[in-house]
Amino acid sequence: MGSDYDIVNIIQLNNGERKYGLLLKRDSVAENPHWEFVPFDRLKSYFSSKNRELIEQVPISMIKYVDRVHV
């Protein structure tokens, strides 16, 4: 991934909400299956600190689809 964050993931949730950022990994064998996701506004902080508190866990059951865009 480049320093300009040229790849962004869009998560479309079942309720119509969209989230923009970077998907890190999918954990489908956990008790509560989820994607680990860093919102776009937290990317710089996450890459400089690797602070796990900046990561959201988005339950797979709430996700309608995931798309990748180049910006």
GUNUZA-471900 format. One record per residue: x, y, z of N, C-alpha, C in turn; residue in three letters; residue number from 1. Coordinates in steps of 0.1 Angstrom, whole numbers, plus 2048, in hexadecimal, padded with zeros to 3 digits. Layout:
BEGIN
<<X Y Z> <X Y Z> <X Y Z> 'ALA' NUM>,
...
% end
This chain:
BEGIN
<<808 7F4 800> <800 800 800> <809 80C 800> 'MET' 1>,
<<806 816 7F7> <80E 822 7F6> <80B 82B 801> 'GLY' 2>,
<<814 835 802> <812 83F 80D> <806 848 80B> 'SER' 3>,
<<800 848 7FF> <7F4 850 7FC> <7E8 849 7FF> 'ASP' 4>,
<<7E8 83C 804> <7DD 834 806> <7D4 833 7FA> 'TYR' 5>,
<<7DB 82E 7EF> <7D4 82D 7E2> <7C9 822 7E1> 'ASP' 6>,
<<7C9 819 7EA> <7BE 80F 7EA> <7B5 811 7F6> 'ILE' 7>,
<<7A8 812 7F4> <79F 814 7FF> <794 809 7FE> 'VAL' 8>,
<<790 804 809> <785 7FA 809> <779 801 80D> 'ASN' 9>,
<<76E 7FE 807> <761 803 80A> <759 7F7 80F> 'ILE' 10>,
<<754 7F8 81C> <74B 7EE 821> <73D 7F3 821> 'ILE' 11>,
<<734 7EC 81A> <726 7F0 81A> <71F 7E7 824> 'GLN' 12>,
<<71A 7ED 82E> <713 7E5 839> <704 7E3 835> 'LEU' 13>,
<<6FF 7D9 83B> <6F1 7D5 839> <6E7 7E0 83B> 'ASN' 14>,
<<6EA 7E9 844> <6E1 7F4 848> <6E3 800 83E> 'ASN' 15>,
<<6EB 7FF 834> <6ED 80A 82A> <6F9 813 82D> 'GLY' 16>,
<<6FF 812 839> <70B 81A 83C> <717 815 834> 'GLU' 17>,
<<720 81E 831> <72C 81B 82A> <738 81F 833> 'ARG' 18>,
<<742 817 834> <74E 81A 83B> <75A 81A 831> 'LYS' 19>,
<<763 823 832> <76E 825 829> <77B 823 831> 'TYR' 20>,
<<784 81B 82C> <791 819 833> <798 80D 82E> 'GLY' 21>,
<<79F 806 836> <7A8 7FB 832> <7A4 7EE 83A> 'LEU' 22>,
<<7A1 7E4 833> <79E 7D7 839> <7AC 7D0 83C> 'LEU' 23>,
<<7AE 7CC 848> <7BB 7C5 84C> <7BA 7B6 84A> 'LEU' 24>,
<<7B0 7B0 851> <7AF 7A2 850> <7A1 79D 854> 'LYS' 25>,
<<79D 792 84F> <790 78C 853> <793 780 85D> 'ARG' 26>,
<<78B 780 867> <78B 776 871> <77E 76F 871> 'ASP' 27>,
<<77D 764 868> <770 75D 867> <76F 751 870> 'SER' 28>,
<<779 74E 878> <778 743 881> <777 747 88F> 'VAL' 29>,
<<776 754 892> <774 759 89F> <766 757 8A4> 'ALA' 30>,
<<764 758 8B1> <756 757 8B6> <74C 760 8AF> 'GLU' 31>,
<<751 76C 8AD> <749 777 8A6> <751 77A 899> 'ASN' 32>,
<<74E 774 88E> <756 776 881> <755 785 87D> 'PRO' 33>,
<<761 78B 87A> <762 799 877> <76D 79C 86D> 'HIS' 34>,
<<76D 7A8 868> <778 7AE 861> <77F 7B8 86A> 'TRP' 35>,
<<78C 7B8 86A> <793 7C3 871> <795 7CF 866> 'GLU' 36>,
<<791 7DA 86A> <78F 7E6 861> <795 7F2 868> 'PHE' 37>,
<<79D 7FA 860> <7A2 807 865> <79B 812 85D> 'VAL' 38>,
<<793 81A 863> <78C 825 85C> <796 82E 855> 'PRO' 39>,
<<792 834 84A> <79B 83D 842> <7A1 848 84B> 'PHE' 40>,
<<799 84E 854> <79E 859 85C> <7A8 855 866> 'ASP' 41>,
<<7AA 848 868> <7B4 843 872> <7C0 83C 86C> 'ARG' 42>,
<<7C1 83C 85F> <7CC 835 858> <7DA 83A 85C> 'LEU' 43>,
<<7DC 847 85B> <7E9 84C 85E> <7ED 849 86C> 'LYS' 44>,
<<7E4 84B 876> <7E7 847 884> <7EA 839 885> 'SER' 45>,
<<7E2 830 87F> <7E4 822 880> <7F2 81E 87A> 'TYR' 46>,
<<7F5 823 86E> <802 81F 868> <80E 824 870> 'PHE' 47>,
<<80D 82F 877> <818 834 87E> <819 82E 88C> 'SER' 48>,
<<80E 829 892> <80F 824 89F> <80C 815 8A1> 'SER' 49>,
<<805 80F 897> <800 801 897> <7F8 7FF 8A4> 'LYS' 50>,
<<7F1 809 8A8> <7E8 809 8B4> <7DC 801 8B0> 'ASN' 51>,
<<7DA 7F5 8B7> <7CF 7EC 8B4> <7C1 7F2 8B8> 'ARG' 52>,
<<7C1 7FC 8C0> <7B5 803 8C4> <7AF 80B 8B9> 'GLU' 53>,
<<7B6 80E 8AE> <7B1 815 8A3> <7A9 80C 899> 'LEU' 54>,
<<7AA 7FF 89B> <7A3 7F5 893> <795 7F2 897> 'ILE' 55>,
<<78C 7F2 88E> <77E 7EF 891> <77C 7E0 88D> 'GLU' 56>,
<<774 7D9 894> <770 7CC 890> <761 7CD 88B> 'GLN' 57>,
<<760 7CA 87E> <753 7CB 877> <74E 7BD 875> 'VAL' 58>,
<<743 7B9 87C> <73E 7AC 87B> <73A 7A8 86C> 'PRO' 59>,
<<73E 79C 868> <73C 798 85A> <72D 798 857> 'ILE' 60>,
<<725 795 861> <716 794 85F> <710 7A2 85C> 'SER' 61>,
<<717 7AD 85F> <712 7BA 85C> <716 7BF 84F> 'MET' 62>,
<<71F 7B8 848> <725 7BD 83B> <71D 7B7 82F> 'ILE' 63>,
<<718 7C0 827> <711 7BD 81B> <71B 7B9 810> 'LYS' 64>,
<<725 7C2 80E> <730 7BF 804> <73C 7C8 807> 'TYR' 65>,
<<748 7C4 802> <754 7CC 803> <759 7CF 7F5> 'VAL' 66>,
<<75D 7DB 7F3> <762 7DF 7E6> <770 7E6 7E8> 'ASP' 67>,
<<778 7E5 7DE> <785 7EC 7DF> <786 7F6 7D4> 'ARG' 68>,
<<78A 802 7D7> <78C 80D 7CD> <79A 813 7CE> 'VAL' 69>,
<<79E 818 7C2> <7AB 81F 7C2> <7A8 82D 7C1> 'HIS' 70>,
<<7AE 835 7CA> <7AB 843 7CB> <7B7 84B 7C7> 'VAL' 71>,
% end
